[in-house]
Every structure is written in C-alpha cells, then in structure tokens.
C-alpha cells in the first residue's frame, strides 16, 4: 500500500460503479484532431436497401380502433405560433447543414449504423482511446409503405393507427396538410422505436471494461425460450409482432421486422464474422453458420442496439393485457415510461453475482435508471424516466446560451428537462444528448473526456467537456441522429395523459370504480392550498404562494384535470351556481358552454400539473445526491448541454463535507462544509399528470412498493396500479422521522453478498478492499475515486423528504388521494 503522500490513502476503496462503467483514459489524439477545420464531405445518392427487407410485406391491415389513453393533435407549427418554438439557439453542425437533402432522402437508411474496422483491427483488439481505426456505414432499413396500404409489421400498422387518430380537424380543411403532419409524427415515432445510431458498440466495447471483459456482456433473456416470462422476471416488454422461435431461428424470437430482437427497445444487427486469430480465416459467419450453444453468450451472431423505448415503452395503464408477457400493440404506451423494468442490470446479466457492477445496479429500483451512470458523476442517483405527456403545455423559460458550434452567446427559449433542470439548451440538443448517453459515438466523442482510473492529479484526474463540434466531425452517427430530432419532437408532443376515467381493467371493469367521488371536490381544495403552487402550470403570484387561503381563492374555478372529467372536481352546488357559470364558463367558437380555460384554448387549456420551476434541494428534503448531480457544470462532461443561465444559478446553500465512508472508524466524520455552485442543488417541480398510474413515488421510486401477482409478475393491471398508488400515497403522507409513529420505513440499498472494491473505478489494481454483505451502496457509489478523501455526496436514506402535506388531517389526506386519481 502506498503512503498518503503518494496519492493513496490507506484503507480507502473509493471505487464506485458510476465510474466503473467508464474506465476511460484521456488521450490527446482525438482532442487535437478536433481543433483542425473538419473536411465536409458532400453526400450524394441513396443507400441501397434490399427490396426483400420485409419478409411479411402487406400482411398487416391498419386498425382503426380508438385509443383509451390520450393523444394530442398538436404540431410543431402550433407551438411556433404560440412562441413556444424554437427552443435553443443551436442550428446544427457544418456536416449536417451541408448534407440536409441526403439525410432527408436516407431517413430510414440511417436509423442505425455500424463500425467498419480497418484491416487488422477490431473490437477485441481496440485499446481504449487508441486511434480511430474504423469508419461508419449505415445499417439500412426500408421505409414502410403509406398508411393507406397494408403494412409489413404490426408495429407499422400500429404506427398508422396512431397517426390516423391525429389532426382530424386539419384534415377537414386541408387533407394534404394533415397527411404531411401525420407523416412527420410517424417518422418521429420510428426514430423513438428504431433509432440506435451505432450505439450497439457501447456495451461490448465500453461496459465490458467494468464487467470484466466482453464475455461478461451478454443478454441471456434474449434466448427465445425466455419469452414466456420476460416481463415476469425482468419487466421487459415483448414485441407483440414476434413469436417464440426455435432451432431454425437460432433460438431468437421469430419476427417480421428483421432487426427486432423480440424485445422492444433492443434491436439486433449481425455481428462481424469471427476470424481465427492465427490464420485470419472466418470460422463463424453470423449470416450463414449453424447454431453454436455458446453463440449468444459470446455475441457471435448479433449485437444489440438500444432505442429510446428501451426505457419508455410500457404497459398502457388504461388498457393492460391479461398476460403482460404477451401484450398486443393496443396494450402498450410508447411514452408512459416502463415502471417495471429492471434497468440497467439488463446489460450485466453475464457478470458474477459478487461483481461490483452487478451489486450496485441491482440496488436501483424497478423503473429507474441512473442517467449519469456512464457519465461518471460519482453520485448514486438512479431516477425514473420522465413521463412524456402534454408537452405542449410545459413551461418555457428564457436562458442565455452558448452555441456549441459558433460560440455565439445569446438568449433563447428552453425547457427544464432533467430532474434538476439540466439539459437547458432546447429540445434538439436535449434529445440528442440522450442518444449519446445510451451509447452513440461513445469511443469517438464521449469517453475521451472521462478521467483515467487511478489518477489523482492533473487533467486526467477529472472530466473534460464533450465537444459537439468535434463529435459531429469524427462520428457521423451524430449527424444521422441530429437530422431526425425535429421529427422526434413532432411525435413526442402528441403524447397525452393516461386518465383513470378512461381505463378498463383486464376483467372489463371501469377505472372510475376506484374513485370516491364524494371526496374529490374537497381534495381539489386541498390540492389548491397545499400542492398547486408547485404542481400547476397556472402559476400563482410569488406573494401568495405561502398563503394557503389565498392560493385556494386563486385557483377557484380552475380545472386541474381533464375537461372530460372536470365536473367531478366541483360539487353540484358550486358548478351550477350563477356566479360559477358567469366567472368560469364560456362558449367556444361552436357555441358550446365549457370551462373557460378550454373554451378559450382547447388542449392548451389543460393544466400540466407542474410548473417546472426550480426548488432548492433542502426545501424538498429528498435524497440530495440527485440534486447535486454536476455533469452539466462548466468544465464537466455535459457543459455544452446546459445554458449559461444554468451555470450561473444562485447557490442554494452549503452541504457538509464528510470523510470517505469507506475509511475504517473515521468514515462519515464531518470535516467542513462546501458551497454548492455552478448550477446543481435544485430539483424541478414535476408534473403529476397520470400520477395514479406511475407509483412508486419520488425521483427514485423509493416511496411505495411495486405490487406483484402470485407468480411474481409485476402487477400492471388497473387494480395493481391503484394499489401501488394508494400505498405510495399513504407512505408519502407519513413523517420521515423514525422517532414519529407512524413513519416511513427507512430505505437504504445495501449489498446482498460480500464484495471486493478496488482502488480505481474500473476495478483495476492489485489492492482490493473486502466489503461485507449489507454495506450501504451509497457509501462507495457516492465517493469520487479521483478525490478519495471525502464523500462527494453523503446521503444514504433514499425515501426521505417531501414532507408537504404530512400534517394534513386523515380526512384531508383521503380527499387529496381521491382527487389525484382523476389527474
């Protein structure tokens, strides 16, 4: 063991999985290359796609059954008219702008890409941050036919059903315009479900460094014999188009889409041929070789890419299937977020049970993923996926931004995207950053900016900013993706809430049977007094936000939920009074008497049930590690994805500085305080739309528990969601002080076996520190191995905080709970 003066501290293992996923030495080769003016290649022609791409072309008629969850006929043009767009100031990279026509013509052919390695090089010999020895080629996919024709897959037929539901008002006036709007939404939906842009390489190249080698990165649940219980065991959503395969499919699912793995969110592409190390001869051709028992474990036939629906597609709360292992397309929602998935442990099923990576990832609750996992912020903060609902009504803020290509600094519009309001440079860059975060351009653009394991001093001991300009010049898939972000946004803004009032359970019973309507009007008043100052997009003036009586008056007559169910929010006496009608009702342009907010503004009158404003973390009181997430600070990895306004936020205060928790005897000792600067320290006030369907609660799903059926299958029925909501709500309304009775059960994730931690985050090095079963995960996942003396974030309890409403009476809590079921 080295002495302290040599840079290591006896007894320390500042290892953390957040960095273990990203053992990332920094070299100067690519950084230097990025300073030179990039050569802009002019692209011409069409990428060749086999006409035999669809094995079942024309087999699937387009259904026209109505949806039970809500869709919104809102276009980007509508938002521009309301001065909601454009968001951000970024105008694209030189490569993209020089070839817009080519990217447009090859839209479907560039949804996926692959590395083509130079002779003598390949993924098994590639040294991390060694020279780039590959170029990219598209993995071409064929566009689906127009929606007035039968489709090649049930997925495509469902896409037509989706878009045909939209823009009927436009169609009545301008059929050509409606067709154009629908086509854009359809293309955006296809990006959501199919866009991977070369990210299949990240697990095999990058994650393997933490998992113990490429042989540890495999997906045993992709074996078709697992299909019958994928949702039960893993929370994975089976592709409804696929069926269980057999030896003739090499034990993969049989699917009409040649790139579907059988699991939504996981796209398969042929792996490179396996060659003999000595002779260079092909010993396994993925497209022709017979089945080998070890081929799945060794990723010999296919590699797997990951579109956004990996996290976001889930069981539709309003129309669940009888067997969630066998859903139909009508049982799914692409934007609800999968509350049941065990993610991202999916990538590391091949690791040993006592592997650090496995122990830490399994501590994340179902339905959560730490979006800073790979970007190594060294803070344990798994979070839920954002629900994508009624984005047309999200608040827009004005920030000062810096264009990452031109360097120009000016004001622009943005939304507060991530849990702490990060990604504050407009929708386009916020969306494309997600693709980087799930593996696009990892080797070229991302990992070079990570610290080198074991380094305590100098540039290689800390992050450096991701360069968008450099990335686009050196990684062509950035431009493939960037060219599609407008279409993706057009799809996402059509997503609406999943209302319990429209839900039908597996036994045919209506969702409204779970609501005590006698309590709803009282609950609405409680919500106005206690919750709406944070959870309403009708923003109360600052001077009354702490005056509960004034808040109740401010929200008089305001409808928080859907217009479809607005009458339940008020008593008959209130609703039918002449005063109410005069103040809060109005006739729309068709002469119909409606609540004024809807008569005037239609869907734009819908309350988003959140104001997206930023609240200091200590006021909310939840586990602070998520709020202290600092990857968007100046000098950090995502600097170019946050605004100058974000980076200049007022400090929310100080936090204690404590000795590293892994120091025997002294760990956790307070040694001072530090000021939070550079942007972190806040959480945005989220939307409560469909809150009945998205329990457990908090950013980490730590309040409440997910119910399961007798066989262990997560209960995704309407009854199951209501059970989860009621139990989570009751826990939310409890004190988090263990001295108070009753109080919330304290939840702290721990290891379930003995493990050994290394001195560096890639688990390299000779010295290993034994860690006993039952050790709190946060003790080592919230310590920065490059600054190992102290904890980066010292907060272990995961379900504390949000004490708003705890002091309400039992009757008020019950009323509030019933009201929220309608939202």
QUIBEL-V546961 format. One record per pair of residues at least 12 apart in sequence whose C-alpha atoms are under 7 Angstrom apart, sorted by the first residue. I is the first residue (numbers start at 1). J is the second residue. D is the distance in whole Angstrom. If there is no record, write none. Layout:
i=I j=J d=D
i=I j=J d=D
This chain:
i=7 j=456 d=7
i=11 j=663 d=6
i=11 j=664 d=7
i=12 j=662 d=6
i=12 j=663 d=6
i=13 j=662 d=7
i=13 j=757 d=6
i=13 j=758 d=6
i=13 j=759 d=5
i=13 j=769 d=6
i=14 j=759 d=6
i=14 j=760 d=7
i=14 j=780 d=6
i=14 j=783 d=6
i=14 j=784 d=6
i=14 j=785 d=4
i=14 j=788 d=6
i=15 j=757 d=6
i=15 j=758 d=6
i=15 j=759 d=6
i=15 j=760 d=5
i=15 j=761 d=5
i=15 j=780 d=6
i=15 j=785 d=6
i=16 j=378 d=7
i=16 j=761 d=6
i=16 j=780 d=5
i=16 j=781 d=4
i=16 j=782 d=7
i=16 j=783 d=7
i=17 j=356 d=7
i=17 j=357 d=6
i=17 j=360 d=7
i=17 j=761 d=7
i=17 j=781 d=6
i=18 j=373 d=5
i=18 j=374 d=6
i=18 j=376 d=5
i=18 j=377 d=7
i=18 j=378 d=5
i=18 j=781 d=6
i=19 j=374 d=7
i=19 j=376 d=5
i=19 j=378 d=6
i=19 j=761 d=5
i=19 j=762 d=7
i=20 j=210 d=5
i=20 j=761 d=5
i=20 j=762 d=4
i=20 j=763 d=7
i=21 j=207 d=5
i=21 j=209 d=7
i=21 j=210 d=5
i=21 j=374 d=6
i=22 j=206 d=7
i=22 j=207 d=7
i=22 j=210 d=7
i=22 j=374 d=6
i=22 j=376 d=7
i=23 j=209 d=6
i=23 j=210 d=7
i=23 j=452 d=7
i=23 j=453 d=6
i=23 j=761 d=7
i=23 j=762 d=5
i=24 j=447 d=6
i=24 j=448 d=7
i=24 j=450 d=5
i=24 j=451 d=6
i=24 j=452 d=5
i=24 j=453 d=7
i=25 j=129 d=7
i=25 j=448 d=7
i=25 j=450 d=7
i=25 j=451 d=6
i=25 j=452 d=4
i=25 j=453 d=7
i=26 j=129 d=7
i=26 j=448 d=5
i=26 j=449 d=6
i=26 j=450 d=7
i=26 j=451 d=6
i=26 j=452 d=6
i=26 j=460 d=6
i=27 j=129 d=6
i=27 j=448 d=7
i=34 j=470 d=5
i=38 j=473 d=6
i=40 j=95 d=6
i=42 j=98 d=7
i=42 j=99 d=6
i=43 j=99 d=6
i=43 j=102 d=6
i=44 j=102 d=6
i=46 j=106 d=6
i=47 j=106 d=7
i=47 j=109 d=6
i=47 j=140 d=7
i=49 j=140 d=6
i=49 j=141 d=6
i=49 j=142 d=6
i=53 j=142 d=7
i=54 j=152 d=6
i=54 j=256 d=7
i=54 j=257 d=7
i=55 j=256 d=6
i=56 j=152 d=5
i=56 j=256 d=6
i=57 j=151 d=6
i=57 j=152 d=4
i=58 j=150 d=5
i=58 j=151 d=5
i=58 j=152 d=5
i=59 j=150 d=6
i=59 j=151 d=6
i=59 j=152 d=6
i=60 j=150 d=5
i=60 j=151 d=5
i=60 j=152 d=6
i=60 j=153 d=6
i=60 j=154 d=6
i=60 j=157 d=6
i=61 j=150 d=4
i=61 j=151 d=6
i=61 j=157 d=6
i=62 j=150 d=6
i=62 j=157 d=5
i=62 j=158 d=7
i=62 j=160 d=6
i=62 j=161 d=6
i=63 j=157 d=7
i=63 j=161 d=6
i=64 j=161 d=6
i=68 j=318 d=6
i=68 j=319 d=7
i=68 j=502 d=6
i=68 j=503 d=7
i=69 j=318 d=6
i=69 j=497 d=6
i=69 j=498 d=5
i=69 j=499 d=7
i=69 j=502 d=7
i=70 j=496 d=5
i=70 j=497 d=5
i=70 j=498 d=6
i=71 j=494 d=6
i=71 j=495 d=5
i=71 j=496 d=5
i=72 j=494 d=4
i=72 j=495 d=6
i=72 j=496 d=6
i=73 j=166 d=5
i=73 j=167 d=5
i=73 j=494 d=6
i=74 j=493 d=7
i=74 j=494 d=6
i=75 j=490 d=6
i=76 j=490 d=6
i=84 j=396 d=7
i=87 j=412 d=7
i=87 j=413 d=5
i=87 j=414 d=5
i=87 j=426 d=4
i=87 j=427 d=6
i=88 j=412 d=5
i=88 j=413 d=5
i=88 j=414 d=6
i=88 j=425 d=5
i=88 j=426 d=4
i=89 j=403 d=6
i=89 j=412 d=6
i=90 j=403 d=6
i=93 j=405 d=7
i=93 j=469 d=7
i=93 j=472 d=7
i=95 j=472 d=7
i=96 j=479 d=6
i=96 j=483 d=7
i=103 j=480 d=7
i=103 j=483 d=6
i=108 j=140 d=7
i=108 j=141 d=6
i=108 j=142 d=6
i=108 j=143 d=6
i=109 j=138 d=6
i=109 j=139 d=7
i=109 j=140 d=4
i=109 j=141 d=5
i=109 j=142 d=7
i=110 j=138 d=5
i=110 j=139 d=7
i=110 j=140 d=6
i=110 j=480 d=6
i=111 j=191 d=7
i=111 j=194 d=7
i=111 j=195 d=5
i=111 j=196 d=6
i=111 j=197 d=6
i=112 j=138 d=6
i=112 j=139 d=5
i=112 j=195 d=6
i=112 j=196 d=5
i=112 j=197 d=4
i=112 j=198 d=6
i=113 j=136 d=6
i=113 j=137 d=6
i=113 j=138 d=4
i=113 j=139 d=5
i=113 j=197 d=5
i=113 j=198 d=4
i=113 j=477 d=7
i=114 j=136 d=6
i=114 j=137 d=6
i=114 j=138 d=6
i=114 j=139 d=7
i=114 j=198 d=5
i=115 j=134 d=6
i=115 j=135 d=6
i=115 j=136 d=5
i=115 j=137 d=7
i=116 j=134 d=5
i=116 j=135 d=5
i=116 j=136 d=6
i=116 j=137 d=7
i=117 j=133 d=6
i=117 j=134 d=4
i=117 j=135 d=7
i=118 j=133 d=5
i=118 j=134 d=5
i=121 j=133 d=7
i=123 j=205 d=7
i=129 j=443 d=7
i=129 j=448 d=6
i=136 j=476 d=7
i=144 j=156 d=7
i=147 j=160 d=5
i=153 j=241 d=7
i=153 j=256 d=6
i=153 j=257 d=7
i=154 j=241 d=6
i=158 j=329 d=7
i=159 j=186 d=6
i=163 j=182 d=5
i=163 j=185 d=7
i=163 j=186 d=6
i=184 j=487 d=6
i=184 j=490 d=7
i=185 j=487 d=6
i=185 j=490 d=5
i=185 j=491 d=4
i=186 j=491 d=7
i=187 j=487 d=6
i=188 j=487 d=4
i=188 j=488 d=4
i=188 j=489 d=7
i=188 j=490 d=6
i=188 j=491 d=5
i=189 j=488 d=6
i=189 j=491 d=6
i=191 j=488 d=6
i=192 j=307 d=6
i=192 j=308 d=6
i=192 j=309 d=6
i=192 j=488 d=7
i=193 j=265 d=7
i=193 j=307 d=6
i=193 j=308 d=7
i=193 j=309 d=6
i=194 j=307 d=6
i=195 j=307 d=5
i=196 j=305 d=6
i=196 j=306 d=6
i=196 j=307 d=5
i=197 j=440 d=6
i=197 j=477 d=5
i=197 j=480 d=7
i=197 j=481 d=7
i=198 j=440 d=6
i=198 j=477 d=7
i=199 j=305 d=6
i=199 j=306 d=7
i=199 j=438 d=7
i=199 j=439 d=4
i=199 j=440 d=4
i=199 j=441 d=7
i=200 j=303 d=6
i=200 j=304 d=5
i=200 j=305 d=4
i=200 j=306 d=7
i=202 j=439 d=5
i=202 j=442 d=6
i=203 j=217 d=7
i=204 j=217 d=6
i=209 j=762 d=7
i=210 j=357 d=7
i=210 j=762 d=5
i=211 j=351 d=6
i=211 j=357 d=7
i=215 j=297 d=7
i=215 j=298 d=6
i=216 j=348 d=7
i=216 j=350 d=5
i=216 j=351 d=5
i=217 j=347 d=6
i=217 j=348 d=6
i=217 j=350 d=6
i=218 j=297 d=5
i=218 j=299 d=7
i=218 j=347 d=7
i=218 j=348 d=7
i=218 j=349 d=7
i=218 j=350 d=6
i=219 j=346 d=7
i=219 j=347 d=7
i=219 j=349 d=6
i=220 j=349 d=7
i=222 j=252 d=7
i=223 j=251 d=6
i=223 j=252 d=6
i=224 j=244 d=6
i=224 j=245 d=6
i=224 j=251 d=5
i=224 j=252 d=5
i=224 j=253 d=5
i=225 j=244 d=7
i=227 j=244 d=7
i=228 j=325 d=6
i=229 j=325 d=6
i=230 j=325 d=6
i=231 j=324 d=6
i=231 j=325 d=5
i=231 j=713 d=7
i=232 j=325 d=7
i=232 j=712 d=6
i=232 j=713 d=4
i=232 j=714 d=6
i=234 j=341 d=6
i=234 j=342 d=6
i=235 j=340 d=5
i=235 j=341 d=4
i=235 j=342 d=6
i=236 j=263 d=7
i=236 j=341 d=6
i=237 j=263 d=6
i=237 j=264 d=6
i=237 j=314 d=7
i=238 j=262 d=6
i=238 j=263 d=4
i=238 j=264 d=6
i=238 j=325 d=7
i=238 j=326 d=7
i=239 j=262 d=5
i=239 j=263 d=5
i=239 j=264 d=5
i=240 j=326 d=7
i=240 j=327 d=6
i=240 j=328 d=5
i=240 j=329 d=6
i=241 j=255 d=6
i=241 j=256 d=7
i=242 j=254 d=5
i=242 j=255 d=4
i=242 j=262 d=6
i=243 j=255 d=7
i=250 j=291 d=6
i=264 j=309 d=7
i=264 j=310 d=6
i=265 j=306 d=6
i=265 j=307 d=5
i=265 j=308 d=7
i=265 j=309 d=5
i=265 j=310 d=4
i=266 j=304 d=6
i=266 j=305 d=6
i=266 j=306 d=5
i=266 j=307 d=7
i=266 j=310 d=7
i=267 j=304 d=5
i=267 j=305 d=5
i=267 j=306 d=6
i=268 j=302 d=6
i=268 j=303 d=6
i=268 j=304 d=5
i=268 j=305 d=6
i=269 j=302 d=5
i=269 j=303 d=5
i=269 j=304 d=6
i=270 j=286 d=6
i=270 j=301 d=6
i=270 j=302 d=4
i=270 j=303 d=6
i=271 j=286 d=6
i=271 j=300 d=6
i=271 j=301 d=5
i=271 j=302 d=5
i=271 j=303 d=5
i=273 j=285 d=5
i=273 j=286 d=6
i=286 j=300 d=7
i=286 j=301 d=4
i=309 j=334 d=7
i=311 j=337 d=6
i=311 j=338 d=6
i=311 j=385 d=7
i=312 j=334 d=6
i=312 j=335 d=5
i=312 j=336 d=6
i=312 j=337 d=4
i=312 j=338 d=5
i=312 j=385 d=7
i=313 j=332 d=7
i=313 j=333 d=6
i=313 j=334 d=4
i=313 j=335 d=6
i=313 j=336 d=6
i=313 j=337 d=6
i=313 j=338 d=6
i=314 j=332 d=6
i=314 j=333 d=6
i=314 j=334 d=6
i=314 j=336 d=6
i=314 j=337 d=6
i=314 j=338 d=4
i=315 j=331 d=6
i=315 j=332 d=5
i=315 j=333 d=6
i=315 j=716 d=7
i=316 j=331 d=5
i=316 j=332 d=5
i=316 j=333 d=5
i=317 j=498 d=7
i=317 j=503 d=7
i=317 j=693 d=6
i=317 j=718 d=6
i=318 j=498 d=6
i=318 j=500 d=7
i=318 j=502 d=6
i=318 j=503 d=4
i=318 j=504 d=6
i=319 j=331 d=5
i=319 j=503 d=6
i=319 j=504 d=6
i=319 j=505 d=6
i=320 j=505 d=7
i=320 j=506 d=6
i=320 j=716 d=7
i=320 j=717 d=6
i=321 j=506 d=6
i=322 j=506 d=5
i=335 j=387 d=6
i=335 j=388 d=5
i=335 j=495 d=7
i=336 j=387 d=5
i=336 j=388 d=6
i=337 j=385 d=6
i=337 j=387 d=6
i=338 j=367 d=6
i=339 j=366 d=6
i=339 j=367 d=4
i=339 j=694 d=7
i=340 j=366 d=5
i=340 j=367 d=5
i=340 j=714 d=7
i=341 j=366 d=5
i=341 j=367 d=5
i=342 j=366 d=5
i=342 j=367 d=7
i=343 j=366 d=7
i=343 j=367 d=7
i=343 j=368 d=7
i=343 j=369 d=6
i=344 j=361 d=7
i=344 j=369 d=6
i=345 j=358 d=7
i=345 j=361 d=6
i=345 j=362 d=6
i=354 j=753 d=6
i=354 j=754 d=7
i=354 j=755 d=5
i=355 j=755 d=7
i=356 j=755 d=7
i=359 j=751 d=6
i=360 j=777 d=6
i=363 j=749 d=6
i=364 j=382 d=6
i=365 j=701 d=7
i=367 j=384 d=6
i=368 j=382 d=6
i=368 j=383 d=5
i=368 j=384 d=4
i=368 j=385 d=7
i=368 j=700 d=6
i=369 j=382 d=5
i=369 j=383 d=5
i=369 j=384 d=6
i=370 j=382 d=4
i=370 j=383 d=6
i=377 j=629 d=7
i=377 j=630 d=7
i=377 j=631 d=6
i=378 j=781 d=6
i=378 j=782 d=5
i=378 j=783 d=6
i=378 j=784 d=5
i=379 j=625 d=6
i=379 j=629 d=7
i=379 j=781 d=6
i=379 j=782 d=4
i=379 j=783 d=7
i=379 j=792 d=7
i=379 j=793 d=6
i=380 j=625 d=6
i=380 j=778 d=6
i=380 j=781 d=5
i=380 j=782 d=5
i=381 j=625 d=6
i=381 j=626 d=5
i=382 j=700 d=6
i=383 j=699 d=5
i=383 j=700 d=4
i=384 j=699 d=6
i=384 j=700 d=6
i=384 j=701 d=7
i=388 j=492 d=7
i=388 j=495 d=6
i=389 j=495 d=5
i=389 j=496 d=4
i=389 j=497 d=5
i=390 j=493 d=6
i=390 j=495 d=6
i=390 j=496 d=5
i=390 j=497 d=7
i=390 j=608 d=7
i=391 j=493 d=5
i=392 j=493 d=6
i=393 j=604 d=6
i=393 j=608 d=6
i=394 j=608 d=6
i=395 j=415 d=7
i=395 j=611 d=7
i=395 j=612 d=7
i=396 j=413 d=6
i=396 j=414 d=6
i=396 j=415 d=5
i=397 j=413 d=6
i=397 j=414 d=5
i=397 j=415 d=6
i=398 j=411 d=7
i=398 j=412 d=6
i=398 j=413 d=5
i=398 j=414 d=6
i=399 j=411 d=6
i=399 j=412 d=6
i=399 j=413 d=6
i=399 j=414 d=7
i=399 j=643 d=6
i=399 j=645 d=5
i=400 j=412 d=6
i=400 j=643 d=6
i=400 j=644 d=5
i=400 j=645 d=5
i=401 j=425 d=7
i=401 j=643 d=5
i=401 j=644 d=5
i=402 j=643 d=7
i=402 j=644 d=7
i=404 j=468 d=6
i=404 j=469 d=7
i=404 j=640 d=6
i=405 j=469 d=6
i=413 j=426 d=7
i=414 j=426 d=4
i=416 j=612 d=6
i=419 j=683 d=6
i=419 j=684 d=6
i=420 j=627 d=6
i=420 j=682 d=5
i=420 j=683 d=4
i=420 j=684 d=5
i=421 j=683 d=7
i=421 j=684 d=6
i=422 j=632 d=7
i=422 j=642 d=6
i=423 j=641 d=5
i=423 j=642 d=5
i=424 j=641 d=7
i=424 j=642 d=5
i=424 j=643 d=5
i=425 j=641 d=6
i=425 j=642 d=6
i=425 j=643 d=6
i=428 j=485 d=6
i=429 j=641 d=7
i=430 j=641 d=7
i=431 j=485 d=7
i=432 j=481 d=7
i=432 j=482 d=6
i=441 j=475 d=6
i=444 j=471 d=7
i=444 j=474 d=7
i=444 j=475 d=6
i=445 j=466 d=7
i=445 j=471 d=5
i=446 j=466 d=6
i=449 j=463 d=6
i=449 j=464 d=5
i=449 j=465 d=6
i=449 j=466 d=6
i=449 j=637 d=7
i=450 j=462 d=7
i=450 j=463 d=5
i=450 j=464 d=7
i=451 j=463 d=5
i=453 j=760 d=5
i=453 j=761 d=6
i=453 j=762 d=6
i=454 j=760 d=5
i=454 j=786 d=7
i=455 j=786 d=6
i=456 j=786 d=5
i=456 j=787 d=7
i=461 j=786 d=6
i=463 j=636 d=5
i=463 j=637 d=6
i=464 j=635 d=6
i=464 j=636 d=5
i=464 j=637 d=5
i=465 j=635 d=6
i=465 j=636 d=5
i=465 j=637 d=4
i=465 j=638 d=6
i=465 j=639 d=6
i=466 j=637 d=5
i=466 j=638 d=6
i=497 j=689 d=6
i=497 j=690 d=6
i=498 j=690 d=6
i=499 j=690 d=6
i=499 j=822 d=7
i=499 j=823 d=7
i=500 j=512 d=6
i=500 j=821 d=7
i=500 j=822 d=6
i=501 j=822 d=7
i=505 j=717 d=6
i=505 j=718 d=5
i=506 j=717 d=7
i=511 j=718 d=7
i=515 j=818 d=6
i=515 j=821 d=7
i=516 j=818 d=6
i=517 j=568 d=7
i=519 j=815 d=5
i=519 j=818 d=6
i=520 j=568 d=7
i=520 j=569 d=6
i=520 j=815 d=6
i=520 j=818 d=6
i=520 j=819 d=5
i=521 j=568 d=7
i=521 j=569 d=5
i=521 j=570 d=5
i=521 j=571 d=6
i=522 j=815 d=6
i=523 j=812 d=7
i=523 j=815 d=4
i=523 j=816 d=4
i=523 j=818 d=7
i=523 j=819 d=5
i=524 j=569 d=6
i=524 j=816 d=7
i=524 j=819 d=6
i=525 j=552 d=6
i=526 j=812 d=7
i=526 j=816 d=6
i=527 j=816 d=6
i=528 j=551 d=6
i=528 j=552 d=5
i=528 j=555 d=6
i=529 j=548 d=5
i=529 j=549 d=7
i=529 j=551 d=5
i=529 j=552 d=5
i=530 j=548 d=7
i=530 j=805 d=7
i=533 j=545 d=6
i=534 j=610 d=6
i=534 j=611 d=6
i=534 j=685 d=6
i=535 j=609 d=5
i=535 j=610 d=4
i=535 j=611 d=6
i=535 j=685 d=6
i=535 j=686 d=7
i=535 j=687 d=6
i=535 j=688 d=7
i=536 j=607 d=6
i=536 j=608 d=6
i=536 j=609 d=4
i=536 j=610 d=4
i=536 j=611 d=6
i=537 j=607 d=6
i=537 j=608 d=5
i=537 j=609 d=6
i=537 j=610 d=5
i=537 j=611 d=5
i=538 j=607 d=7
i=539 j=611 d=7
i=557 j=584 d=6
i=560 j=607 d=5
i=561 j=607 d=7
i=561 j=822 d=7
i=561 j=823 d=5
i=562 j=606 d=7
i=584 j=596 d=5
i=586 j=599 d=6
i=587 j=599 d=6
i=588 j=600 d=7
i=608 j=687 d=6
i=608 j=689 d=7
i=609 j=687 d=5
i=609 j=688 d=5
i=609 j=689 d=6
i=610 j=685 d=6
i=610 j=686 d=5
i=610 j=687 d=4
i=610 j=688 d=7
i=611 j=685 d=6
i=612 j=684 d=5
i=612 j=685 d=5
i=612 j=686 d=6
i=613 j=684 d=5
i=613 j=685 d=6
i=614 j=682 d=6
i=614 j=683 d=5
i=614 j=684 d=4
i=614 j=685 d=6
i=615 j=682 d=5
i=615 j=683 d=5
i=615 j=684 d=6
i=616 j=652 d=6
i=616 j=681 d=6
i=616 j=682 d=4
i=616 j=683 d=7
i=617 j=681 d=6
i=617 j=682 d=5
i=617 j=683 d=6
i=620 j=801 d=6
i=620 j=802 d=5
i=621 j=800 d=7
i=621 j=801 d=4
i=621 j=802 d=6
i=622 j=799 d=7
i=622 j=800 d=5
i=622 j=801 d=4
i=622 j=802 d=6
i=623 j=795 d=6
i=623 j=797 d=6
i=623 j=798 d=5
i=623 j=800 d=6
i=624 j=795 d=7
i=625 j=793 d=6
i=625 j=795 d=7
i=627 j=680 d=6
i=627 j=681 d=5
i=627 j=682 d=5
i=627 j=683 d=6
i=628 j=680 d=5
i=628 j=681 d=5
i=629 j=680 d=6
i=630 j=680 d=6
i=633 j=647 d=6
i=633 j=678 d=5
i=633 j=679 d=6
i=634 j=647 d=7
i=634 j=678 d=7
i=646 j=679 d=5
i=647 j=678 d=5
i=647 j=679 d=5
i=648 j=678 d=6
i=648 j=679 d=6
i=649 j=678 d=7
i=649 j=679 d=5
i=651 j=676 d=6
i=651 j=677 d=5
i=652 j=676 d=7
i=652 j=681 d=6
i=653 j=675 d=6
i=653 j=676 d=6
i=654 j=673 d=6
i=654 j=674 d=5
i=654 j=675 d=4
i=654 j=676 d=6
i=655 j=673 d=6
i=655 j=674 d=6
i=655 j=675 d=7
i=656 j=670 d=7
i=656 j=672 d=6
i=656 j=673 d=4
i=656 j=674 d=6
i=657 j=670 d=6
i=657 j=671 d=6
i=657 j=672 d=5
i=657 j=673 d=5
i=657 j=674 d=6
i=657 j=790 d=7
i=657 j=791 d=7
i=658 j=670 d=4
i=658 j=671 d=5
i=658 j=790 d=6
i=658 j=791 d=6
i=659 j=671 d=7
i=659 j=789 d=6
i=659 j=790 d=4
i=659 j=791 d=6
i=660 j=783 d=7
i=660 j=788 d=7
i=660 j=789 d=6
i=660 j=790 d=4
i=660 j=791 d=5
i=661 j=779 d=5
i=661 j=791 d=7
i=662 j=779 d=7
i=662 j=780 d=7
i=689 j=823 d=6
i=690 j=823 d=6
i=691 j=823 d=7
i=692 j=721 d=7
i=692 j=722 d=6
i=692 j=725 d=6
i=692 j=820 d=7
i=692 j=821 d=5
i=693 j=721 d=6
i=695 j=724 d=6
i=695 j=725 d=5
i=695 j=728 d=6
i=696 j=724 d=6
i=696 j=725 d=7
i=696 j=728 d=6
i=697 j=728 d=6
i=702 j=798 d=6
i=702 j=799 d=5
i=703 j=728 d=6
i=703 j=731 d=6
i=703 j=732 d=6
i=703 j=799 d=6
i=704 j=724 d=7
i=704 j=727 d=6
i=704 j=728 d=4
i=704 j=731 d=6
i=705 j=724 d=6
i=705 j=728 d=7
i=706 j=724 d=6
i=707 j=720 d=6
i=707 j=724 d=6
i=731 j=744 d=6
i=733 j=805 d=6
i=733 j=806 d=5
i=734 j=806 d=6
i=735 j=803 d=7
i=735 j=806 d=6
i=736 j=800 d=5
i=736 j=801 d=7
i=746 j=797 d=7
i=746 j=799 d=7
i=747 j=797 d=6
i=747 j=798 d=6
i=747 j=799 d=6
i=748 j=776 d=7
i=748 j=796 d=6
i=748 j=797 d=5
i=748 j=798 d=6
i=749 j=776 d=6
i=749 j=777 d=6
i=750 j=774 d=5
i=750 j=775 d=5
i=750 j=776 d=4
i=750 j=777 d=5
i=751 j=773 d=5
i=751 j=774 d=5
i=751 j=775 d=6
i=751 j=776 d=7
i=751 j=777 d=6
i=752 j=773 d=5
i=752 j=774 d=6
i=753 j=772 d=7
i=753 j=773 d=4
i=754 j=771 d=6
i=754 j=772 d=5
i=754 j=773 d=4
i=755 j=770 d=6
i=755 j=771 d=5
i=755 j=772 d=7
i=756 j=768 d=6
i=756 j=769 d=5
i=756 j=770 d=5
i=756 j=771 d=6
i=757 j=769 d=5
i=757 j=770 d=7
i=760 j=785 d=6
i=761 j=785 d=7
i=778 j=796 d=6
i=782 j=794 d=7
